[in-house]
Amino acid sequence: MGKKIIGVVGSYRKGRIIDSAVSEILKGAEAHGAETKKIYLVDKDIEFCRNCRRCTQEKGDGTRGNCVHHDDMEELLREIDDADGVVLGAPINFFNVTALMKRFIERLLPYCYWPWGSDIPRRRIKSARKKAVIVTSSGCPAWLGRIIFAGALKVLKTAARCMGAKVVKSLYFGHICQNEDQKLSESEKAIFTAYKAGEKLVS
């Protein structure tokens, strides 16, 4: 049976750079027998984290705590838990990932054990059970963006680790605001890079 890869798109616009990059990554995985699925956060009912920390109180290694919200997040995380790999993609808005992706990431707190009286949370999943590819983009050159907007890739990497995934490839696409309708397909190198990243998820 082929591996299962879940792509999570934290962009507000479908069919643009990040959405297309995630699609190419998934294509690379599919070419090596993987079953893939893409999830658009913009289409999901995901409430904001309340910081109540109820999900972090019960001890348990390797399993998630239970969130007080009853929305689409539980089903989404169940699919990620069952997957062999995950792709997290979001463009940079005001120095970090979009609020759409950030809202999703803040709801990953159930993967942490943080009882009252403890100074810091601990990850419930301590070993990497799956692989991850993270991808972001901005208008400035990629080499500069990786320096100025380092927080975006860092938060995506931390989110992947929280879910029990090891990041095997980190992608940053720069110069993406050169025109209103710019597409990833305008760059054969970008397409190839994303496709090869998908191969790493199943290798």
PyMOL commands that place a pseudoatom at each C-alpha (Angstrom):
pseudoatom trace, name=CA, resn=MET, resi=1, chain=A, elem=C, hetatm=0, pos=[0.000, 0.000, 0.000]
pseudoatom trace, name=CA, resn=GLY, resi=2, chain=A, elem=C, hetatm=0, pos=[1.294, 3.458, -0.947]
pseudoatom trace, name=CA, resn=LYS, resi=3, chain=A, elem=C, hetatm=0, pos=[2.037, 6.151, 1.566]
pseudoatom trace, name=CA, resn=LYS, resi=4, chain=A, elem=C, hetatm=0, pos=[-0.516, 8.815, 2.403]
pseudoatom trace, name=CA, resn=ILE, resi=5, chain=A, elem=C, hetatm=0, pos=[0.477, 12.473, 2.106]
pseudoatom trace, name=CA, resn=ILE, resi=6, chain=A, elem=C, hetatm=0, pos=[-1.661, 15.410, 3.258]
pseudoatom trace, name=CA, resn=GLY, resi=7, chain=A, elem=C, hetatm=0, pos=[-1.144, 18.911, 1.868]
pseudoatom trace, name=CA, resn=VAL, resi=8, chain=A, elem=C, hetatm=0, pos=[-2.362, 21.845, 3.973]
pseudoatom trace, name=CA, resn=VAL, resi=9, chain=A, elem=C, hetatm=0, pos=[-2.771, 25.142, 2.117]
pseudoatom trace, name=CA, resn=GLY, resi=10, chain=A, elem=C, hetatm=0, pos=[-2.802, 28.278, 4.253]
pseudoatom trace, name=CA, resn=SER, resi=11, chain=A, elem=C, hetatm=0, pos=[-3.242, 30.730, 1.389]
pseudoatom trace, name=CA, resn=TYR, resi=12, chain=A, elem=C, hetatm=0, pos=[-6.306, 32.906, 0.836]
pseudoatom trace, name=CA, resn=ARG, resi=13, chain=A, elem=C, hetatm=0, pos=[-6.066, 32.497, -2.928]
pseudoatom trace, name=CA, resn=LYS, resi=14, chain=A, elem=C, hetatm=0, pos=[-6.525, 29.216, -4.751]
pseudoatom trace, name=CA, resn=GLY, resi=15, chain=A, elem=C, hetatm=0, pos=[-4.552, 28.525, -7.882]
pseudoatom trace, name=CA, resn=ARG, resi=16, chain=A, elem=C, hetatm=0, pos=[-1.737, 30.896, -7.013]
pseudoatom trace, name=CA, resn=ILE, resi=17, chain=A, elem=C, hetatm=0, pos=[1.892, 30.356, -5.983]
pseudoatom trace, name=CA, resn=ILE, resi=18, chain=A, elem=C, hetatm=0, pos=[1.497, 28.437, -2.723]
pseudoatom trace, name=CA, resn=ASP, resi=19, chain=A, elem=C, hetatm=0, pos=[-1.489, 26.385, -3.892]
pseudoatom trace, name=CA, resn=SER, resi=20, chain=A, elem=C, hetatm=0, pos=[0.379, 25.452, -7.086]
pseudoatom trace, name=CA, resn=ALA, resi=21, chain=A, elem=C, hetatm=0, pos=[3.552, 24.616, -5.150]
pseudoatom trace, name=CA, resn=VAL, resi=22, chain=A, elem=C, hetatm=0, pos=[1.660, 22.266, -2.842]
pseudoatom trace, name=CA, resn=SER, resi=23, chain=A, elem=C, hetatm=0, pos=[0.050, 20.640, -5.895]
pseudoatom trace, name=CA, resn=GLU, resi=24, chain=A, elem=C, hetatm=0, pos=[3.457, 20.032, -7.489]
pseudoatom trace, name=CA, resn=ILE, resi=25, chain=A, elem=C, hetatm=0, pos=[4.820, 18.594, -4.244]
pseudoatom trace, name=CA, resn=LEU, resi=26, chain=A, elem=C, hetatm=0, pos=[1.881, 16.212, -4.080]
pseudoatom trace, name=CA, resn=LYS, resi=27, chain=A, elem=C, hetatm=0, pos=[2.420, 15.266, -7.741]
pseudoatom trace, name=CA, resn=GLY, resi=28, chain=A, elem=C, hetatm=0, pos=[5.986, 14.305, -6.921]
pseudoatom trace, name=CA, resn=ALA, resi=29, chain=A, elem=C, hetatm=0, pos=[4.722, 12.071, -4.127]
pseudoatom trace, name=CA, resn=GLU, resi=30, chain=A, elem=C, hetatm=0, pos=[1.995, 10.558, -6.327]
pseudoatom trace, name=CA, resn=ALA, resi=31, chain=A, elem=C, hetatm=0, pos=[4.556, 9.650, -8.980]
pseudoatom trace, name=CA, resn=HIS, resi=32, chain=A, elem=C, hetatm=0, pos=[6.104, 7.314, -6.421]
pseudoatom trace, name=CA, resn=GLY, resi=33, chain=A, elem=C, hetatm=0, pos=[2.860, 5.626, -5.457]
pseudoatom trace, name=CA, resn=ALA, resi=34, chain=A, elem=C, hetatm=0, pos=[1.587, 7.901, -2.701]
pseudoatom trace, name=CA, resn=GLU, resi=35, chain=A, elem=C, hetatm=0, pos=[-2.068, 8.651, -2.047]
pseudoatom trace, name=CA, resn=THR, resi=36, chain=A, elem=C, hetatm=0, pos=[-2.476, 12.393, -1.626]
pseudoatom trace, name=CA, resn=LYS, resi=37, chain=A, elem=C, hetatm=0, pos=[-5.076, 14.869, -0.445]
pseudoatom trace, name=CA, resn=LYS, resi=38, chain=A, elem=C, hetatm=0, pos=[-5.032, 18.664, -0.379]
pseudoatom trace, name=CA, resn=ILE, resi=39, chain=A, elem=C, hetatm=0, pos=[-6.833, 20.624, 2.319]
pseudoatom trace, name=CA, resn=TYR, resi=40, chain=A, elem=C, hetatm=0, pos=[-7.661, 24.311, 1.974]
pseudoatom trace, name=CA, resn=LEU, resi=41, chain=A, elem=C, hetatm=0, pos=[-7.799, 25.974, 5.381]
pseudoatom trace, name=CA, resn=VAL, resi=42, chain=A, elem=C, hetatm=0, pos=[-9.874, 28.786, 3.871]
pseudoatom trace, name=CA, resn=ASP, resi=43, chain=A, elem=C, hetatm=0, pos=[-12.699, 26.255, 3.372]
pseudoatom trace, name=CA, resn=LYS, resi=44, chain=A, elem=C, hetatm=0, pos=[-12.562, 24.869, 6.913]
pseudoatom trace, name=CA, resn=ASP, resi=45, chain=A, elem=C, hetatm=0, pos=[-14.457, 25.904, 10.021]
pseudoatom trace, name=CA, resn=ILE, resi=46, chain=A, elem=C, hetatm=0, pos=[-11.617, 26.392, 12.496]
pseudoatom trace, name=CA, resn=GLU, resi=47, chain=A, elem=C, hetatm=0, pos=[-12.171, 28.384, 15.665]
pseudoatom trace, name=CA, resn=PHE, resi=48, chain=A, elem=C, hetatm=0, pos=[-9.471, 30.420, 17.369]
pseudoatom trace, name=CA, resn=CYS, resi=49, chain=A, elem=C, hetatm=0, pos=[-7.599, 28.812, 20.267]
pseudoatom trace, name=CA, resn=ARG, resi=50, chain=A, elem=C, hetatm=0, pos=[-8.961, 30.083, 23.596]
pseudoatom trace, name=CA, resn=ASN, resi=51, chain=A, elem=C, hetatm=0, pos=[-5.731, 29.446, 25.518]
pseudoatom trace, name=CA, resn=CYS, resi=52, chain=A, elem=C, hetatm=0, pos=[-7.791, 27.529, 28.067]
pseudoatom trace, name=CA, resn=ARG, resi=53, chain=A, elem=C, hetatm=0, pos=[-5.171, 24.716, 27.971]
pseudoatom trace, name=CA, resn=ARG, resi=54, chain=A, elem=C, hetatm=0, pos=[-7.718, 22.015, 28.731]
pseudoatom trace, name=CA, resn=CYS, resi=55, chain=A, elem=C, hetatm=0, pos=[-6.275, 19.961, 25.887]
pseudoatom trace, name=CA, resn=THR, resi=56, chain=A, elem=C, hetatm=0, pos=[-2.844, 19.952, 27.538]
pseudoatom trace, name=CA, resn=GLN, resi=57, chain=A, elem=C, hetatm=0, pos=[-3.693, 18.762, 31.022]
pseudoatom trace, name=CA, resn=GLU, resi=58, chain=A, elem=C, hetatm=0, pos=[-4.162, 15.021, 30.649]
pseudoatom trace, name=CA, resn=LYS, resi=59, chain=A, elem=C, hetatm=0, pos=[-0.871, 13.125, 30.456]
pseudoatom trace, name=CA, resn=GLY, resi=60, chain=A, elem=C, hetatm=0, pos=[-0.309, 10.843, 27.504]
pseudoatom trace, name=CA, resn=ASP, resi=61, chain=A, elem=C, hetatm=0, pos=[2.657, 10.289, 25.222]
pseudoatom trace, name=CA, resn=GLY, resi=62, chain=A, elem=C, hetatm=0, pos=[1.991, 9.831, 21.526]
pseudoatom trace, name=CA, resn=THR, resi=63, chain=A, elem=C, hetatm=0, pos=[-1.636, 10.923, 21.631]
pseudoatom trace, name=CA, resn=ARG, resi=64, chain=A, elem=C, hetatm=0, pos=[-3.374, 14.269, 21.321]
pseudoatom trace, name=CA, resn=GLY, resi=65, chain=A, elem=C, hetatm=0, pos=[-5.365, 15.958, 24.017]
pseudoatom trace, name=CA, resn=ASN, resi=66, chain=A, elem=C, hetatm=0, pos=[-9.018, 16.863, 23.427]
pseudoatom trace, name=CA, resn=CYS, resi=67, chain=A, elem=C, hetatm=0, pos=[-9.937, 20.393, 22.353]
pseudoatom trace, name=CA, resn=VAL, resi=68, chain=A, elem=C, hetatm=0, pos=[-13.061, 22.105, 23.693]
pseudoatom trace, name=CA, resn=HIS, resi=69, chain=A, elem=C, hetatm=0, pos=[-14.024, 23.258, 20.199]
pseudoatom trace, name=CA, resn=HIS, resi=70, chain=A, elem=C, hetatm=0, pos=[-16.260, 21.131, 17.985]
pseudoatom trace, name=CA, resn=ASP, resi=71, chain=A, elem=C, hetatm=0, pos=[-15.267, 22.213, 14.504]
pseudoatom trace, name=CA, resn=ASP, resi=72, chain=A, elem=C, hetatm=0, pos=[-13.359, 20.862, 11.484]
pseudoatom trace, name=CA, resn=MET, resi=73, chain=A, elem=C, hetatm=0, pos=[-10.018, 20.746, 13.267]
pseudoatom trace, name=CA, resn=GLU, resi=74, chain=A, elem=C, hetatm=0, pos=[-10.472, 17.327, 14.827]
pseudoatom trace, name=CA, resn=GLU, resi=75, chain=A, elem=C, hetatm=0, pos=[-11.177, 15.664, 11.477]
pseudoatom trace, name=CA, resn=LEU, resi=76, chain=A, elem=C, hetatm=0, pos=[-8.270, 17.506, 9.881]
pseudoatom trace, name=CA, resn=LEU, resi=77, chain=A, elem=C, hetatm=0, pos=[-5.831, 16.394, 12.586]
pseudoatom trace, name=CA, resn=ARG, resi=78, chain=A, elem=C, hetatm=0, pos=[-7.141, 12.845, 12.433]
pseudoatom trace, name=CA, resn=GLU, resi=79, chain=A, elem=C, hetatm=0, pos=[-6.204, 12.747, 8.746]
pseudoatom trace, name=CA, resn=ILE, resi=80, chain=A, elem=C, hetatm=0, pos=[-2.757, 14.151, 9.484]
pseudoatom trace, name=CA, resn=ASP, resi=81, chain=A, elem=C, hetatm=0, pos=[-2.232, 11.624, 12.288]
pseudoatom trace, name=CA, resn=ASP, resi=82, chain=A, elem=C, hetatm=0, pos=[-3.020, 8.793, 9.876]
pseudoatom trace, name=CA, resn=ALA, resi=83, chain=A, elem=C, hetatm=0, pos=[-0.736, 10.156, 7.150]
pseudoatom trace, name=CA, resn=ASP, resi=84, chain=A, elem=C, hetatm=0, pos=[2.879, 9.263, 6.433]
pseudoatom trace, name=CA, resn=GLY, resi=85, chain=A, elem=C, hetatm=0, pos=[3.761, 12.783, 5.380]
pseudoatom trace, name=CA, resn=VAL, resi=86, chain=A, elem=C, hetatm=0, pos=[2.476, 16.339, 5.475]
pseudoatom trace, name=CA, resn=VAL, resi=87, chain=A, elem=C, hetatm=0, pos=[2.999, 19.489, 3.424]
pseudoatom trace, name=CA, resn=LEU, resi=88, chain=A, elem=C, hetatm=0, pos=[2.481, 22.850, 5.115]
pseudoatom trace, name=CA, resn=GLY, resi=89, chain=A, elem=C, hetatm=0, pos=[2.251, 25.819, 2.759]
pseudoatom trace, name=CA, resn=ALA, resi=90, chain=A, elem=C, hetatm=0, pos=[1.492, 29.477, 3.375]
pseudoatom trace, name=CA, resn=PRO, resi=91, chain=A, elem=C, hetatm=0, pos=[2.676, 32.792, 1.902]
pseudoatom trace, name=CA, resn=ILE, resi=92, chain=A, elem=C, hetatm=0, pos=[4.186, 35.499, 4.063]
pseudoatom trace, name=CA, resn=ASN, resi=93, chain=A, elem=C, hetatm=0, pos=[1.929, 38.339, 5.156]
pseudoatom trace, name=CA, resn=PHE, resi=94, chain=A, elem=C, hetatm=0, pos=[3.497, 41.047, 7.321]
pseudoatom trace, name=CA, resn=PHE, resi=95, chain=A, elem=C, hetatm=0, pos=[6.687, 39.137, 8.232]
pseudoatom trace, name=CA, resn=ASN, resi=96, chain=A, elem=C, hetatm=0, pos=[5.132, 35.739, 8.975]
pseudoatom trace, name=CA, resn=VAL, resi=97, chain=A, elem=C, hetatm=0, pos=[2.702, 33.122, 7.689]
pseudoatom trace, name=CA, resn=THR, resi=98, chain=A, elem=C, hetatm=0, pos=[-0.897, 34.140, 7.045]
pseudoatom trace, name=CA, resn=ALA, resi=99, chain=A, elem=C, hetatm=0, pos=[-3.379, 34.473, 9.898]
pseudoatom trace, name=CA, resn=LEU, resi=100, chain=A, elem=C, hetatm=0, pos=[-5.186, 31.554, 8.277]
pseudoatom trace, name=CA, resn=MET, resi=101, chain=A, elem=C, hetatm=0, pos=[-2.203, 29.253, 8.786]
pseudoatom trace, name=CA, resn=LYS, resi=102, chain=A, elem=C, hetatm=0, pos=[-1.369, 30.758, 12.166]
pseudoatom trace, name=CA, resn=ARG, resi=103, chain=A, elem=C, hetatm=0, pos=[-4.869, 29.991, 13.435]
pseudoatom trace, name=CA, resn=PHE, resi=104, chain=A, elem=C, hetatm=0, pos=[-4.385, 26.369, 12.379]
pseudoatom trace, name=CA, resn=ILE, resi=105, chain=A, elem=C, hetatm=0, pos=[-0.964, 26.212, 14.039]
pseudoatom trace, name=CA, resn=GLU, resi=106, chain=A, elem=C, hetatm=0, pos=[-2.248, 27.638, 17.311]
pseudoatom trace, name=CA, resn=ARG, resi=107, chain=A, elem=C, hetatm=0, pos=[-4.791, 24.823, 17.389]
pseudoatom trace, name=CA, resn=LEU, resi=108, chain=A, elem=C, hetatm=0, pos=[-1.958, 22.266, 17.457]
pseudoatom trace, name=CA, resn=LEU, resi=109, chain=A, elem=C, hetatm=0, pos=[-1.674, 22.764, 21.217]
pseudoatom trace, name=CA, resn=PRO, resi=110, chain=A, elem=C, hetatm=0, pos=[-3.354, 19.371, 21.911]
pseudoatom trace, name=CA, resn=TYR, resi=111, chain=A, elem=C, hetatm=0, pos=[-0.067, 17.798, 20.792]
pseudoatom trace, name=CA, resn=CYS, resi=112, chain=A, elem=C, hetatm=0, pos=[1.523, 19.277, 23.924]
pseudoatom trace, name=CA, resn=TYR, resi=113, chain=A, elem=C, hetatm=0, pos=[1.465, 18.253, 27.577]
pseudoatom trace, name=CA, resn=TRP, resi=114, chain=A, elem=C, hetatm=0, pos=[1.420, 21.400, 29.706]
pseudoatom trace, name=CA, resn=PRO, resi=115, chain=A, elem=C, hetatm=0, pos=[-0.146, 20.893, 33.136]
pseudoatom trace, name=CA, resn=TRP, resi=116, chain=A, elem=C, hetatm=0, pos=[-0.777, 23.841, 35.398]
pseudoatom trace, name=CA, resn=GLY, resi=117, chain=A, elem=C, hetatm=0, pos=[2.323, 24.677, 37.403]
pseudoatom trace, name=CA, resn=SER, resi=118, chain=A, elem=C, hetatm=0, pos=[4.686, 23.648, 34.602]
pseudoatom trace, name=CA, resn=ASP, resi=119, chain=A, elem=C, hetatm=0, pos=[6.810, 26.423, 33.103]
pseudoatom trace, name=CA, resn=ILE, resi=120, chain=A, elem=C, hetatm=0, pos=[6.882, 25.139, 29.527]
pseudoatom trace, name=CA, resn=PRO, resi=121, chain=A, elem=C, hetatm=0, pos=[4.938, 22.662, 27.374]
pseudoatom trace, name=CA, resn=ARG, resi=122, chain=A, elem=C, hetatm=0, pos=[6.400, 19.345, 26.256]
pseudoatom trace, name=CA, resn=ARG, resi=123, chain=A, elem=C, hetatm=0, pos=[5.667, 17.631, 22.957]
pseudoatom trace, name=CA, resn=ARG, resi=124, chain=A, elem=C, hetatm=0, pos=[3.601, 14.488, 23.310]
pseudoatom trace, name=CA, resn=ILE, resi=125, chain=A, elem=C, hetatm=0, pos=[5.127, 12.985, 20.143]
pseudoatom trace, name=CA, resn=LYS, resi=126, chain=A, elem=C, hetatm=0, pos=[8.857, 12.979, 20.794]
pseudoatom trace, name=CA, resn=SER, resi=127, chain=A, elem=C, hetatm=0, pos=[10.075, 10.999, 17.768]
pseudoatom trace, name=CA, resn=ALA, resi=128, chain=A, elem=C, hetatm=0, pos=[9.500, 11.786, 14.097]
pseudoatom trace, name=CA, resn=ARG, resi=129, chain=A, elem=C, hetatm=0, pos=[6.851, 9.392, 12.779]
pseudoatom trace, name=CA, resn=LYS, resi=130, chain=A, elem=C, hetatm=0, pos=[6.372, 11.065, 9.421]
pseudoatom trace, name=CA, resn=LYS, resi=131, chain=A, elem=C, hetatm=0, pos=[8.086, 13.402, 6.969]
pseudoatom trace, name=CA, resn=ALA, resi=132, chain=A, elem=C, hetatm=0, pos=[7.192, 16.987, 6.148]
pseudoatom trace, name=CA, resn=VAL, resi=133, chain=A, elem=C, hetatm=0, pos=[7.835, 19.583, 3.487]
pseudoatom trace, name=CA, resn=ILE, resi=134, chain=A, elem=C, hetatm=0, pos=[7.267, 23.238, 4.347]
pseudoatom trace, name=CA, resn=VAL, resi=135, chain=A, elem=C, hetatm=0, pos=[6.850, 25.980, 1.769]
pseudoatom trace, name=CA, resn=THR, resi=136, chain=A, elem=C, hetatm=0, pos=[6.390, 29.737, 1.836]
pseudoatom trace, name=CA, resn=SER, resi=137, chain=A, elem=C, hetatm=0, pos=[6.797, 32.710, -0.484]
pseudoatom trace, name=CA, resn=SER, resi=138, chain=A, elem=C, hetatm=0, pos=[7.175, 36.477, -0.616]
pseudoatom trace, name=CA, resn=GLY, resi=139, chain=A, elem=C, hetatm=0, pos=[7.910, 39.301, -2.993]
pseudoatom trace, name=CA, resn=CYS, resi=140, chain=A, elem=C, hetatm=0, pos=[11.584, 39.747, -2.151]
pseudoatom trace, name=CA, resn=PRO, resi=141, chain=A, elem=C, hetatm=0, pos=[14.391, 37.487, -3.441]
pseudoatom trace, name=CA, resn=ALA, resi=142, chain=A, elem=C, hetatm=0, pos=[14.420, 34.061, -1.796]
pseudoatom trace, name=CA, resn=TRP, resi=143, chain=A, elem=C, hetatm=0, pos=[17.932, 34.435, -0.328]
pseudoatom trace, name=CA, resn=LEU, resi=144, chain=A, elem=C, hetatm=0, pos=[16.931, 37.686, 1.355]
pseudoatom trace, name=CA, resn=GLY, resi=145, chain=A, elem=C, hetatm=0, pos=[13.520, 36.452, 2.427]
pseudoatom trace, name=CA, resn=ARG, resi=146, chain=A, elem=C, hetatm=0, pos=[15.039, 33.498, 4.250]
pseudoatom trace, name=CA, resn=ILE, resi=147, chain=A, elem=C, hetatm=0, pos=[16.937, 36.022, 6.373]
pseudoatom trace, name=CA, resn=ILE, resi=148, chain=A, elem=C, hetatm=0, pos=[14.341, 38.762, 6.869]
pseudoatom trace, name=CA, resn=PHE, resi=149, chain=A, elem=C, hetatm=0, pos=[11.346, 36.447, 7.216]
pseudoatom trace, name=CA, resn=ALA, resi=150, chain=A, elem=C, hetatm=0, pos=[13.076, 33.550, 8.960]
pseudoatom trace, name=CA, resn=GLY, resi=151, chain=A, elem=C, hetatm=0, pos=[10.200, 33.377, 11.433]
pseudoatom trace, name=CA, resn=ALA, resi=152, chain=A, elem=C, hetatm=0, pos=[7.820, 32.050, 8.787]
pseudoatom trace, name=CA, resn=LEU, resi=153, chain=A, elem=C, hetatm=0, pos=[9.854, 28.938, 8.036]
pseudoatom trace, name=CA, resn=LYS, resi=154, chain=A, elem=C, hetatm=0, pos=[10.632, 28.508, 11.731]
pseudoatom trace, name=CA, resn=VAL, resi=155, chain=A, elem=C, hetatm=0, pos=[6.973, 28.461, 12.761]
pseudoatom trace, name=CA, resn=LEU, resi=156, chain=A, elem=C, hetatm=0, pos=[6.105, 25.999, 9.961]
pseudoatom trace, name=CA, resn=LYS, resi=157, chain=A, elem=C, hetatm=0, pos=[8.969, 23.732, 11.002]
pseudoatom trace, name=CA, resn=THR, resi=158, chain=A, elem=C, hetatm=0, pos=[7.910, 23.891, 14.651]
pseudoatom trace, name=CA, resn=ALA, resi=159, chain=A, elem=C, hetatm=0, pos=[4.335, 23.041, 13.662]
pseudoatom trace, name=CA, resn=ALA, resi=160, chain=A, elem=C, hetatm=0, pos=[5.528, 19.997, 11.715]
pseudoatom trace, name=CA, resn=ARG, resi=161, chain=A, elem=C, hetatm=0, pos=[7.640, 18.796, 14.634]
pseudoatom trace, name=CA, resn=CYS, resi=162, chain=A, elem=C, hetatm=0, pos=[4.714, 19.251, 16.975]
pseudoatom trace, name=CA, resn=MET, resi=163, chain=A, elem=C, hetatm=0, pos=[2.688, 16.857, 14.807]
pseudoatom trace, name=CA, resn=GLY, resi=164, chain=A, elem=C, hetatm=0, pos=[5.483, 14.304, 14.882]
pseudoatom trace, name=CA, resn=ALA, resi=165, chain=A, elem=C, hetatm=0, pos=[7.006, 15.085, 11.481]
pseudoatom trace, name=CA, resn=LYS, resi=166, chain=A, elem=C, hetatm=0, pos=[10.607, 15.676, 10.436]
pseudoatom trace, name=CA, resn=VAL, resi=167, chain=A, elem=C, hetatm=0, pos=[11.075, 18.410, 7.840]
pseudoatom trace, name=CA, resn=VAL, resi=168, chain=A, elem=C, hetatm=0, pos=[12.966, 16.898, 4.895]
pseudoatom trace, name=CA, resn=LYS, resi=169, chain=A, elem=C, hetatm=0, pos=[12.699, 19.950, 2.632]
pseudoatom trace, name=CA, resn=SER, resi=170, chain=A, elem=C, hetatm=0, pos=[12.148, 23.655, 3.207]
pseudoatom trace, name=CA, resn=LEU, resi=171, chain=A, elem=C, hetatm=0, pos=[11.071, 25.684, 0.170]
pseudoatom trace, name=CA, resn=TYR, resi=172, chain=A, elem=C, hetatm=0, pos=[11.029, 29.452, -0.220]
pseudoatom trace, name=CA, resn=PHE, resi=173, chain=A, elem=C, hetatm=0, pos=[9.802, 31.055, -3.443]
pseudoatom trace, name=CA, resn=GLY, resi=174, chain=A, elem=C, hetatm=0, pos=[10.803, 34.684, -3.891]
pseudoatom trace, name=CA, resn=HIS, resi=175, chain=A, elem=C, hetatm=0, pos=[9.927, 37.423, -6.389]
pseudoatom trace, name=CA, resn=ILE, resi=176, chain=A, elem=C, hetatm=0, pos=[6.310, 36.289, -6.451]
pseudoatom trace, name=CA, resn=CYS, resi=177, chain=A, elem=C, hetatm=0, pos=[4.629, 39.701, -6.688]
pseudoatom trace, name=CA, resn=GLN, resi=178, chain=A, elem=C, hetatm=0, pos=[5.990, 40.797, -10.044]
pseudoatom trace, name=CA, resn=ASN, resi=179, chain=A, elem=C, hetatm=0, pos=[2.503, 40.970, -11.552]
pseudoatom trace, name=CA, resn=GLU, resi=180, chain=A, elem=C, hetatm=0, pos=[-1.070, 40.521, -10.363]
pseudoatom trace, name=CA, resn=ASP, resi=181, chain=A, elem=C, hetatm=0, pos=[-1.592, 37.098, -11.947]
pseudoatom trace, name=CA, resn=GLN, resi=182, chain=A, elem=C, hetatm=0, pos=[1.849, 35.576, -11.502]
pseudoatom trace, name=CA, resn=LYS, resi=183, chain=A, elem=C, hetatm=0, pos=[1.825, 31.762, -11.595]
pseudoatom trace, name=CA, resn=LEU, resi=184, chain=A, elem=C, hetatm=0, pos=[4.324, 29.204, -10.373]
pseudoatom trace, name=CA, resn=SER, resi=185, chain=A, elem=C, hetatm=0, pos=[4.210, 27.648, -13.832]
pseudoatom trace, name=CA, resn=GLU, resi=186, chain=A, elem=C, hetatm=0, pos=[6.132, 30.665, -15.149]
pseudoatom trace, name=CA, resn=SER, resi=187, chain=A, elem=C, hetatm=0, pos=[9.240, 29.142, -13.579]
pseudoatom trace, name=CA, resn=GLU, resi=188, chain=A, elem=C, hetatm=0, pos=[10.254, 25.647, -14.690]
pseudoatom trace, name=CA, resn=LYS, resi=189, chain=A, elem=C, hetatm=0, pos=[12.858, 25.616, -11.923]
pseudoatom trace, name=CA, resn=ALA, resi=190, chain=A, elem=C, hetatm=0, pos=[10.228, 26.284, -9.257]
pseudoatom trace, name=CA, resn=ILE, resi=191, chain=A, elem=C, hetatm=0, pos=[7.991, 23.520, -10.614]
pseudoatom trace, name=CA, resn=PHE, resi=192, chain=A, elem=C, hetatm=0, pos=[10.890, 21.072, -10.673]
pseudoatom trace, name=CA, resn=THR, resi=193, chain=A, elem=C, hetatm=0, pos=[12.004, 22.024, -7.160]
pseudoatom trace, name=CA, resn=ALA, resi=194, chain=A, elem=C, hetatm=0, pos=[8.509, 21.483, -5.728]
pseudoatom trace, name=CA, resn=TYR, resi=195, chain=A, elem=C, hetatm=0, pos=[8.091, 18.174, -7.580]
pseudoatom trace, name=CA, resn=LYS, resi=196, chain=A, elem=C, hetatm=0, pos=[11.425, 16.857, -6.271]
pseudoatom trace, name=CA, resn=ALA, resi=197, chain=A, elem=C, hetatm=0, pos=[10.436, 17.855, -2.735]
pseudoatom trace, name=CA, resn=GLY, resi=198, chain=A, elem=C, hetatm=0, pos=[7.386, 15.614, -3.082]
pseudoatom trace, name=CA, resn=GLU, resi=199, chain=A, elem=C, hetatm=0, pos=[9.635, 12.709, -4.026]
pseudoatom trace, name=CA, resn=LYS, resi=200, chain=A, elem=C, hetatm=0, pos=[11.554, 13.166, -0.765]
pseudoatom trace, name=CA, resn=LEU, resi=201, chain=A, elem=C, hetatm=0, pos=[8.342, 12.619, 1.194]
pseudoatom trace, name=CA, resn=VAL, resi=202, chain=A, elem=C, hetatm=0, pos=[8.076, 9.038, -0.014]
pseudoatom trace, name=CA, resn=SER, resi=203, chain=A, elem=C, hetatm=0, pos=[11.749, 8.115, -0.427]
for i in range(1, 203): cmd.bond("trace and resi %d" % i, "trace and resi %d" % (i + 1))
show_as sticks, trace
zoom trace
